[in-house]
Amino acid sequence: MSKIIPYGKQKILKRDFKAINEALKADFITGGKYVEKFEKDFCFYTKSKYAVSCSSGTAAIHLALESINICKNDVIIIPAINFIAAANMSKKLGAKIYLADVDPILGQMTPKNLLDCIKQNKIKKLKAFFSMYNGGNPNFVKEFFKIKKKYNSFFLEDACHALGAKYSIKEKLKVGDCKYSDIALFSFHPVKSITTGEGGMITTSNNSIYERCKRFRNHGIMRRKNTKKKYYWKYEIQESGYNYRLSDLNSALGSSQLKNLDRFIQKRKKISEIYNKKLRRRDEIITLPKISKNQTSAWHLYIININFNKLEITREDLIQKLYEKKIITQVHYIPTYKQPVFLKLKTKKLVNSLKYYNSSVSLPIYVDLTIKDQVYIVKNLLKIINDYKK
């Protein structure tokens, strides 16, 4: 194999180049019509009431937390397995963070994990909690909604892995519609289902959250309409905000990519089915991803769990051997409490997150991954497993 096989990669089509070129010809290439179009297209696709674009998935999380007025010592629960952005932004705002354990195979927080975290830490006033759809399958949304109602808290979906997935095939509920959550958050990093280069999106059904996100995205600027004058230049800043705007160039790419999202996900699904077929024969060592029958996954990641107790090789060495064959794998994610900045967080009851972390490996999955590439990946992975089986 002469080329490197990454674990993830964007798919850019000819129509995407055309869309960006058209945006470049516009009078305004930031704050213009393409931003508004992307947000409207996103609402139409997800069936959400409101959408606010921004410069990254992390910016989306920050804006969401600001929109619900997270203050110092407000209690937030975050899954122990998650990209670090949610914990970082919560910490920056002074929130009191608790980490919930996860399912040892899925790497996702379950409703039981959430309730256990509340009970074990004797939490009486919960301000907000995040779910996180690790890999792309949107589990437990209705159950989380019940917990949100019980504790009168905010429910934020970290749906960065799950754009295009469905909570329920029967009910035709798409991730991001916010029927059961207050806010859903998305990333358009190049390894995600679609890309804007860098970018993020917030969806919500709450008008107050929507208006606050828009305001904080643009320095906190508020403009009052004046019907007596055609041009009204004055503005007010009542709360400090940020520059988290997404440009029209990024937005034009986003709208173009969104048209191909379902096709991209179908391709990812086929890739997952090929992996399943080829890896199933080693199910005594490899646990394949679990997907609910009434849901569709976005297949952002293809995560397997390997029983290293049955092998005479560590995960680190296995990943290195695959790398030597030009196969890039990844681990999603290192538990938050293992990062130096979060070492002081309580972690005594988080045994499943460690089990998941120690066994998980993400194999390459992206639209242009060929069957030939997959055969090569599986061949090398199984060879290592066979060579080092106890």
C-alpha positions as CSV (number, residue, x, y, z in Angstrom):
1,M,0.0,0.0,0.0
2,S,1.7,3.2,-1.2
3,K,-0.9,5.7,0.1
4,I,-1.8,6.5,3.7
5,I,-5.4,5.6,4.8
6,P,-6.6,8.2,7.3
7,Y,-9.3,7.4,9.9
8,G,-11.5,10.2,8.5
9,K,-11.5,12.6,5.5
10,Q,-13.8,15.1,3.8
11,K,-15.5,14.6,0.5
12,I,-15.5,17.7,-1.7
13,L,-17.5,17.6,-5.0
14,K,-17.4,19.8,-8.1
15,R,-20.6,21.5,-7.0
16,D,-18.9,22.6,-3.8
17,F,-16.2,24.5,-5.7
18,K,-18.9,26.1,-7.8
19,A,-20.9,27.1,-4.7
20,I,-17.8,28.8,-3.1
21,N,-16.9,30.6,-6.3
22,E,-20.5,32.0,-6.5
23,A,-20.2,33.2,-2.9
24,L,-16.9,34.9,-3.7
25,K,-18.7,37.0,-6.3
26,A,-21.3,38.3,-3.7
27,D,-21.2,41.8,-2.4
28,F,-20.9,40.5,1.2
29,I,-18.7,37.5,2.0
30,T,-19.4,37.6,5.7
31,G,-22.8,38.3,7.3
32,G,-24.4,37.9,3.8
33,K,-27.1,35.9,2.2
34,Y,-25.3,32.6,2.2
35,V,-25.1,32.5,6.0
36,E,-28.9,32.9,6.2
37,K,-29.4,30.3,3.4
38,F,-27.3,27.7,5.2
39,E,-29.2,28.2,8.4
40,K,-32.5,27.9,6.6
41,D,-31.3,24.8,4.7
42,F,-30.2,23.3,8.0
43,C,-33.6,24.0,9.7
44,F,-35.3,22.4,6.7
45,Y,-33.1,19.3,6.8
46,T,-33.3,18.7,10.6
47,K,-36.9,20.0,11.0
48,S,-35.7,22.4,13.7
49,K,-37.4,25.7,14.4
50,Y,-34.2,27.7,14.7
51,A,-30.6,27.3,13.6
52,V,-27.5,29.5,14.4
53,S,-24.3,29.0,12.5
54,C,-20.9,29.7,14.1
55,S,-17.2,29.2,13.6
56,S,-16.8,25.8,15.1
57,G,-18.4,23.0,17.1
58,T,-16.6,24.3,20.2
59,A,-18.0,27.8,19.5
60,A,-21.5,26.2,19.3
61,I,-21.0,24.7,22.7
62,H,-19.8,27.9,24.2
63,L,-22.7,29.9,22.7
64,A,-25.2,27.3,23.9
65,L,-23.8,27.5,27.5
66,E,-23.9,31.3,27.4
67,S,-27.5,31.2,26.1
68,I,-28.7,29.3,29.1
69,N,-26.8,31.6,31.4
70,I,-24.3,29.1,32.9
71,C,-22.7,30.8,35.8
72,K,-20.0,30.0,38.4
73,N,-20.8,26.8,40.4
74,D,-23.8,25.9,38.2
75,V,-23.9,22.1,38.1
76,I,-23.3,20.4,34.7
77,I,-23.0,16.7,34.0
78,I,-20.9,15.5,31.0
79,P,-20.2,12.0,29.8
80,A,-16.7,10.9,30.8
81,I,-16.1,9.8,27.2
82,N,-16.4,12.9,25.1
83,F,-14.3,15.3,23.1
84,I,-12.8,17.8,25.5
85,A,-14.7,20.8,24.2
86,A,-17.8,20.5,26.4
87,A,-15.7,20.2,29.5
88,N,-13.4,23.0,28.5
89,M,-16.2,25.5,27.8
90,S,-18.0,24.5,31.0
91,K,-14.8,25.0,33.0
92,K,-14.1,28.4,31.4
93,L,-17.6,29.6,32.5
94,G,-16.9,28.4,36.1
95,A,-19.4,25.6,36.1
96,K,-19.1,22.7,38.6
97,I,-18.5,19.7,36.4
98,Y,-19.5,16.1,37.2
99,L,-18.6,13.3,34.9
100,A,-21.1,10.4,34.3
101,D,-20.0,6.9,33.4
102,V,-20.8,5.3,30.0
103,D,-21.8,2.1,28.5
104,P,-18.6,0.0,28.2
105,I,-19.3,-0.9,24.6
106,L,-21.0,2.2,23.2
107,G,-18.9,4.7,25.0
108,Q,-22.2,6.7,25.5
109,M,-23.7,7.9,28.7
110,T,-27.0,6.0,29.4
111,P,-30.0,7.3,31.4
112,K,-28.9,5.0,34.2
113,N,-25.4,6.5,34.2
114,L,-26.9,10.0,34.4
115,L,-29.1,9.1,37.3
116,D,-26.3,7.3,39.1
117,C,-24.1,10.4,38.8
118,I,-26.9,12.5,40.3
119,K,-27.4,10.1,43.1
120,Q,-23.7,9.3,43.9
121,N,-22.7,13.0,44.0
122,K,-25.9,14.0,45.9
123,I,-26.8,16.6,43.3
124,K,-29.8,18.5,44.3
125,K,-29.9,21.3,41.7
126,L,-28.8,20.3,38.2
127,K,-28.5,23.2,35.8
128,A,-27.7,21.2,32.6
129,F,-26.4,18.0,31.2
130,F,-24.9,16.9,27.9
131,S,-25.6,13.7,26.0
132,M,-23.0,12.7,23.4
133,Y,-23.7,10.4,20.4
134,N,-20.3,8.8,20.2
135,G,-19.8,7.3,16.8
136,G,-23.0,8.7,15.3
137,N,-25.9,6.7,16.8
138,P,-28.4,8.9,18.8
139,N,-29.4,6.8,21.8
140,F,-31.8,7.5,24.7
141,V,-33.2,10.9,23.7
142,K,-36.7,10.2,25.1
143,E,-35.3,8.9,28.4
144,F,-33.0,11.9,28.8
145,F,-36.0,14.2,28.1
146,K,-37.8,12.6,31.1
147,I,-34.8,13.2,33.3
148,K,-34.6,16.8,32.1
149,K,-38.2,17.3,33.1
150,K,-37.8,15.6,36.4
151,Y,-34.9,17.8,37.5
152,N,-36.0,21.0,35.6
153,S,-32.7,21.2,33.9
154,F,-31.4,22.0,30.4
155,F,-30.7,19.0,28.1
156,L,-28.0,19.7,25.5
157,E,-27.2,17.2,22.8
158,D,-23.6,17.0,21.6
159,A,-24.7,15.8,18.2
160,C,-21.4,16.5,16.4
161,H,-21.1,12.9,15.4
162,A,-24.8,12.4,14.5
163,L,-25.9,14.9,11.8
164,G,-28.2,13.0,9.4
165,A,-29.0,10.2,11.9
166,K,-32.5,9.5,13.1
167,Y,-33.7,9.0,16.6
168,S,-36.7,7.0,15.3
169,I,-37.3,5.6,11.9
170,K,-41.0,5.0,12.6
171,E,-41.6,8.6,13.9
172,K,-39.2,10.1,11.2
173,L,-37.4,12.1,13.9
174,K,-34.0,13.5,12.8
175,V,-31.2,14.5,15.1
176,G,-31.4,18.2,15.6
177,D,-35.1,18.7,15.6
178,C,-35.0,19.5,19.4
179,K,-38.3,17.9,20.1
180,Y,-36.9,16.3,23.3
181,S,-33.9,18.6,24.0
182,D,-33.3,22.3,24.5
183,I,-30.3,22.5,22.2
184,A,-28.5,20.3,19.7
185,L,-24.9,21.1,18.7
186,F,-23.1,20.2,15.5
187,S,-19.5,20.4,14.1
188,F,-18.5,20.8,10.4
189,H,-14.9,19.8,10.9
190,P,-13.5,18.0,7.8
191,V,-13.9,14.5,9.3
192,K,-17.6,15.0,10.1
193,S,-20.5,13.9,7.9
194,I,-20.3,17.3,6.0
195,T,-17.8,20.0,6.2
196,T,-17.5,23.8,6.0
197,G,-13.7,23.6,6.5
198,E,-14.3,24.7,10.1
199,G,-17.8,25.5,11.5
200,G,-20.6,24.7,13.8
201,M,-24.4,24.9,14.2
202,I,-26.8,25.3,17.0
203,T,-30.4,24.2,16.7
204,T,-33.2,24.9,19.1
205,S,-37.0,25.3,19.4
206,N,-36.6,28.0,22.1
207,N,-36.8,31.6,20.7
208,S,-34.9,33.1,23.7
209,I,-32.0,30.7,23.3
210,Y,-32.0,31.4,19.6
211,E,-31.8,35.2,20.0
212,R,-29.1,35.0,22.7
213,C,-27.0,32.7,20.5
214,K,-27.2,35.1,17.6
215,R,-26.4,38.0,19.8
216,F,-23.4,36.4,21.6
217,R,-22.1,35.2,18.2
218,N,-21.7,38.8,17.1
219,H,-20.0,40.6,20.0
220,G,-23.3,41.0,21.9
221,I,-24.5,43.6,19.4
222,M,-28.2,44.6,19.5
223,R,-29.7,46.8,16.8
224,R,-33.0,48.5,17.4
225,K,-35.2,48.9,14.3
226,N,-36.1,52.5,13.5
227,T,-39.1,52.7,11.1
228,K,-38.6,56.5,10.7
229,K,-35.2,56.1,9.1
230,K,-34.1,53.9,6.2
231,Y,-30.6,53.4,7.5
232,Y,-30.1,53.0,11.3
233,W,-26.5,52.6,12.2
234,K,-26.6,52.7,16.0
235,Y,-26.2,49.6,18.1
236,E,-26.1,48.6,21.8
237,I,-24.1,46.0,23.7
238,Q,-25.9,45.0,26.9
239,E,-23.9,41.7,27.4
240,S,-20.4,41.0,26.1
241,G,-20.2,38.6,23.3
242,Y,-17.7,37.0,20.8
243,N,-16.8,36.9,17.1
244,Y,-18.0,33.4,16.3
245,R,-19.5,34.2,12.9
246,L,-19.3,31.8,10.0
247,S,-18.4,33.4,6.7
248,D,-20.5,33.2,3.6
249,L,-17.8,31.1,1.9
250,N,-18.0,28.5,4.6
251,S,-21.8,28.7,4.6
252,A,-22.0,28.3,0.8
253,L,-19.9,25.1,1.1
254,G,-22.2,24.0,4.0
255,S,-25.4,24.3,1.9
256,S,-23.8,22.5,-1.0
257,Q,-22.5,19.7,1.2
258,L,-25.9,19.4,2.9
259,K,-27.5,18.4,-0.4
260,N,-25.3,15.3,-0.4
261,L,-25.5,14.4,3.3
262,D,-28.0,11.4,2.9
263,R,-25.8,10.0,0.1
264,F,-22.7,10.4,2.2
265,I,-24.3,8.6,5.1
266,Q,-25.5,5.7,2.9
267,K,-21.9,5.2,1.7
268,R,-20.7,5.2,5.3
269,K,-23.4,2.7,6.2
270,K,-22.2,0.4,3.3
271,I,-18.6,0.7,4.6
272,S,-19.8,-0.3,8.1
273,E,-21.7,-3.4,6.7
274,I,-18.5,-4.5,4.9
275,Y,-16.5,-4.2,8.1
276,N,-19.3,-6.1,10.0
277,K,-19.2,-8.9,7.5
278,K,-15.5,-9.3,7.5
279,L,-14.8,-8.9,11.2
280,R,-17.8,-10.9,12.6
281,R,-15.7,-14.1,12.3
282,R,-13.5,-13.0,15.2
283,D,-16.3,-12.0,17.5
284,E,-14.6,-13.8,20.4
285,I,-12.1,-11.0,20.4
286,I,-13.7,-8.1,18.4
287,T,-17.1,-6.6,19.5
288,L,-18.7,-4.8,16.6
289,P,-20.7,-1.5,16.9
290,K,-24.3,-1.9,18.3
291,I,-27.1,0.0,16.4
292,S,-30.7,0.1,17.5
293,K,-33.2,-1.4,14.9
294,N,-35.4,1.7,15.1
295,Q,-32.6,4.2,14.6
296,T,-30.2,5.2,11.8
297,S,-26.6,6.1,12.7
298,A,-24.7,8.8,10.9
299,W,-21.7,6.4,11.0
300,H,-19.3,9.2,11.8
301,L,-17.0,6.6,13.3
302,Y,-16.6,2.8,13.1
303,I,-15.6,1.9,16.6
304,I,-14.7,-1.7,17.6
305,N,-13.9,-3.0,21.0
306,I,-11.0,-5.5,21.2
307,N,-10.5,-7.9,24.1
308,F,-6.8,-7.3,24.7
309,N,-6.9,-9.8,27.6
310,K,-6.9,-12.5,24.9
311,L,-4.0,-11.0,23.0
312,E,-0.3,-10.7,23.7
313,I,-0.1,-7.2,22.3
314,T,-1.2,-3.9,23.7
315,R,-3.5,-1.5,22.0
316,E,-0.7,1.0,21.6
317,D,1.4,-1.5,19.8
318,L,-1.5,-2.7,17.6
319,I,-2.2,0.9,16.5
320,Q,1.5,1.4,15.8
321,K,1.7,-1.8,13.7
322,L,-1.3,-0.7,11.6
323,Y,0.4,2.7,11.3
324,E,3.5,1.0,9.9
325,K,1.1,-0.4,7.2
326,K,-0.1,3.2,6.5
327,I,-3.4,2.6,8.2
328,I,-4.4,5.4,10.6
329,T,-6.6,4.4,13.5
330,Q,-7.8,6.5,16.4
331,V,-9.2,6.3,19.9
332,H,-12.4,8.2,20.7
333,Y,-11.9,9.4,23.3
334,I,-9.4,9.6,26.2
335,P,-11.6,9.9,29.3
336,T,-11.8,13.6,30.4
337,Y,-10.6,12.8,33.9
338,K,-7.3,11.5,32.5
339,Q,-6.5,15.0,31.1
340,P,-4.2,16.9,33.5
341,V,-6.5,19.9,33.6
342,F,-9.4,17.7,34.9
343,L,-7.5,15.4,37.3
344,K,-9.3,16.8,40.3
345,L,-12.8,15.7,39.1
346,K,-14.4,12.8,41.0
347,T,-13.8,9.5,39.2
348,K,-14.3,6.6,41.6
349,K,-17.4,5.2,40.0
350,L,-16.4,5.6,36.4
351,V,-15.3,2.0,35.8
352,N,-17.1,1.5,32.5
353,S,-15.5,4.5,30.9
354,L,-12.1,2.9,31.6
355,K,-13.2,-0.4,30.2
356,Y,-14.4,1.3,27.0
357,Y,-11.3,3.4,26.7
358,N,-9.0,0.4,27.1
359,S,-10.7,-1.6,24.4
360,S,-11.9,0.9,21.8
361,V,-10.3,1.5,18.4
362,S,-11.8,3.6,15.6
363,L,-11.1,2.1,12.1
364,P,-11.0,4.3,9.0
365,I,-14.4,5.3,7.6
366,Y,-15.1,8.1,5.0
367,V,-16.9,8.4,1.8
368,D,-14.0,7.7,-0.5
369,L,-12.8,4.6,1.4
370,T,-12.8,1.8,-1.2
371,I,-13.6,-1.9,-0.8
372,K,-9.9,-2.5,-1.7
373,D,-8.8,-0.3,1.2
374,Q,-11.2,-2.1,3.6
375,V,-9.9,-5.5,2.5
376,Y,-6.4,-4.2,3.2
377,I,-7.3,-2.8,6.6
378,V,-9.2,-5.9,7.7
379,K,-6.4,-8.2,6.4
380,N,-3.8,-6.4,8.5
381,L,-5.9,-6.1,11.6
382,L,-6.8,-9.8,11.6
383,K,-3.2,-10.8,10.9
384,I,-2.1,-8.9,14.0
385,I,-4.8,-10.5,16.1
386,N,-4.0,-14.0,14.8
387,D,-0.2,-13.5,15.3
388,Y,-0.7,-12.3,18.9
389,K,-3.6,-14.5,20.1
390,K,-2.9,-16.2,23.4
